[in-house]
Amino acid sequence: MHDTGEPQESHNKIPKGWLLFFFGILAWLIWYIVSFTPALSGWSFYTKFEKEMASSAPKTADSDSPGRYVGDAKAEIEGATIYASSCSACHKPDGTGGIGPSLKGALKYGSTPKDVYTSIASGRPNGMPPFLPQLGSDKIARLVAYLESLRK
């Protein structure tokens, strides 16, 4: 009827492979949105990350005696090394305070070895981050011994 001599493709069907691919992508997209949208599934990268960090963090079984190295000269030297690498940026190399408070006088959250251990391990509001995941309980106990020697 309307034969113009030009090729016409108005009645061709889409190949079945392309239809299968299209619907497969749609199904995958719906699954992905449902699985990884926090409002729908409750999944969150942050909760997954926190669980991984908690499982890989050193155990706190030794935290019951945070002052076990107080008075031990070797532990105080090791604590000084830990202090220089982890604490001196905020509390100055001599412990007199900079960004963080002075560690030589009375401390805001308590001055006993257990209080100092808790402050280092768990952190404190307004700037003191928790160091238990980075240092572990043994290094923190050595750091407590060094800080006790600073206060004497």
C-alpha positions in Angstrom: 0.0 0.0 0.0 2.6 2.6 1.1 5.5 1.1 -0.7 8.1 3.8 -0.9 11.1 1.7 -1.6 12.7 2.4 1.7 13.3 -0.4 4.2 10.7 -0.3 7.0 11.2 -1.9 10.4 7.9 -1.0 12.1 6.8 -4.6 12.8 10.0 -6.2 14.0 10.0 -7.6 17.5 12.7 -7.1 20.1 15.0 -10.1 20.4 14.2 -12.4 23.3 17.8 -12.1 24.7 17.4 -8.3 25.0 14.0 -8.7 26.7 15.6 -11.2 29.2 18.5 -8.8 29.8 16.1 -5.9 30.3 13.9 -7.7 32.8 16.9 -9.2 34.6 18.4 -5.7 35.1 15.0 -4.5 36.4 14.8 -7.4 38.9 18.4 -6.8 40.0 17.7 -3.0 40.4 14.7 -3.6 42.6 16.6 -6.2 44.7 19.5 -3.7 45.2 17.2 -0.8 46.2 15.3 -2.9 48.7 18.5 -4.5 50.1 20.7 -1.5 50.5 18.3 1.4 51.2 18.5 2.0 55.0 14.9 3.2 55.2 13.6 -0.1 53.6 16.0 -2.7 54.9 17.7 -1.1 57.9 21.2 -1.9 56.4 23.8 0.7 57.0 27.5 0.7 56.2 28.1 2.5 59.5 26.6 -0.3 61.6 28.5 -2.9 59.6 31.7 -1.0 60.1 31.1 -0.6 63.8 30.5 -4.4 64.1 33.7 -5.1 62.2 35.7 -2.7 64.4 34.2 -4.2 67.6 35.1 -7.7 66.5 38.7 -6.8 65.6 39.3 -4.6 68.6 41.7 -5.9 71.2 39.8 -7.5 74.1 39.6 -5.6 77.4 40.1 -8.5 79.7 43.2 -6.9 81.3 41.4 -3.6 82.0 40.6 -4.7 85.5 44.0 -3.7 86.7 44.9 -0.6 84.7 47.6 0.4 87.2 49.6 -2.8 87.0 52.6 -1.1 85.4 52.7 1.9 87.7 56.2 2.1 89.1 57.7 -0.2 86.5 60.6 1.8 84.9 60.6 -0.3 81.7 56.8 0.1 81.2 57.2 3.9 81.8 59.8 4.1 79.0 57.5 2.2 76.7 54.6 4.4 77.8 56.7 7.5 77.0 57.2 6.2 73.4 53.4 5.6 73.1 52.7 9.0 74.5 55.1 10.6 72.0 53.4 9.0 69.0 49.7 9.1 70.1 49.2 11.9 72.7 51.8 14.6 72.4 50.1 16.3 69.5 47.2 17.4 71.7 48.8 17.4 75.2 52.3 18.7 74.2 55.4 16.5 74.6 55.9 17.5 78.3 52.2 16.9 79.2 51.5 20.5 80.1 48.5 20.7 77.7 47.8 22.3 74.4 44.7 21.4 72.5 44.0 18.9 75.3 44.3 19.6 79.1 47.4 19.4 81.2 48.1 15.9 82.4 50.4 17.0 85.2 47.8 18.3 87.7 44.3 17.1 88.8 42.4 15.7 86.0 38.8 16.6 85.2 37.5 13.0 85.0 39.6 11.6 87.9 43.2 11.0 88.6 43.3 7.4 89.7 44.9 4.9 87.3 41.5 3.4 86.6 40.0 6.8 85.7 43.0 7.7 83.4 42.7 4.3 81.8 39.0 4.8 81.1 39.6 8.3 79.7 42.2 6.9 77.3 40.3 3.7 76.3 36.8 5.1 76.0 37.5 8.8 75.2 35.7 11.8 76.7 33.2 14.3 75.3 34.4 17.4 73.5 37.6 16.1 71.9 39.2 13.1 73.5 38.8 10.1 71.1 38.8 6.5 72.3 42.2 4.9 71.8 41.4 1.3 72.8 40.9 0.1 69.1 44.3 1.6 68.1 46.4 0.9 71.2 44.9 -2.1 73.0 44.6 -2.5 76.8 48.3 -3.4 77.4 49.7 -0.3 75.7 47.1 1.9 77.5 48.2 0.4 80.8 51.8 1.3 80.0 50.7 4.8 79.0 48.9 5.1 82.4 52.2 4.2 84.1 54.0 6.9 82.2 51.3 9.5 82.9 51.5 8.6 86.6 55.3 9.2 86.5 54.6 12.6 84.9 52.3 13.6 87.8 54.9 12.8 90.5 
